[in-house]
């Protein structure tokens, strides 16, 4: 009975969309894009707050992986996107709520619970698709990066670490994979004015300051509700190891966890793969275990460009 009661709000939203009830769009859509495990859920949830917002969590990726399990990072020519991406685009254009409940975010942002113009916020985890997103939506693009070693560590902790054969070779290939998808996004966004690169580490070290920059870039102001949510989501006493989509975290504890966990051989192999792909300086990371990330607000904001 409890399960059925929980489905009532979702069913109402689906019925409203089928009957043609949808919210008009307001302003440029905002896309938050990153590799998985790079903070996009955290940032997307904060940008997705508000009655005048309609937040979608990975509508393209989560729909795609239902048909292609474990293939979230899909590379494609922007002139020939996967059929799933085109189908999702049609649903979004029609204001349809025909998505998994986890995609819709806050159901109160959807008819019949909310009406009036709303700005769309989309969180996605396929940097290879950035060019297509820019072409189809002309959004404000927030592009998040995180130290490749911490991404790799998070993948391994969650059982997403699948390899056969030489483990060090897999570390090398993972580093190359991270850099390659970043470079694809960078090249696709070249000369695009509404593209903001944000380092996850800067968000952790100065969460409110970094979000002030992001909100300002999107032409929005952080109200008190958002500021309270920032404090709540950034000061958890536990860690986020049990739930891969948990957005509560002790933000400072998330920086450079790899330095005390990875072996020298693993870090060296990952670095070799990562530096094999040429990237602009702003997207390069230190692999020196003795390096300490800046920890004051003035320095932390320097990584946002």
Number of C-alpha atoms within 10 A of each C-alpha: 5 6 7 9 9 10 11 11 16 18 14 17 24 20 17 19 21 15 10 12 18 22 23 12 17 14 13 17 19 23 27 26 30 27 23 23 20 23 23 28 24 22 22 25 21 21 26 26 18 17 17 18 22 27 29 24 25 23 22 25 23 19 18 20 15 12 10 12 9 11 13 19 17 17 15 13 11 17 9 10 14 15 10 16 18 13 12 19 16 12 16 16 10 15 20 22 25 16 17 13 15 13 21 22 19 19 20 17 22 29 21 18 13 17 16 12 16 21 20 22 22 26 27 25 25 22 27 25 25 27 21 19 17 19 13 11 13 16 21 22 25 22 24 26 24 23 21 26 26 20 20 21 17 21 16 12 13 12 8 12 14 9 10 7 7 8 13 15 17 19 25 21 17 22 25 22 18 23 20 20 22 24 19 16 20 22 14 20 18 10 9 14 9 16 20 19 18 25 23 27 26 27 25 21 23 20 21 18 16 23 22 16 19 21 15 12 16 21 11 12 14 18 9 9 11 19 15 11 14 19 13 14 18 19 14 14 11 10 14 16 12 9 10 14 14 13 20 20 20 18 21 17 14 16 20 19 14 20 17 8 13 15 11 12 11 18 22 17 21 26 23 17 21 25 15 13 16 12 16 8 7 12 19 15 15 12 17 12 12 8 10 10 14 15 14 11 15 10 13 21 21 13 17 17 11
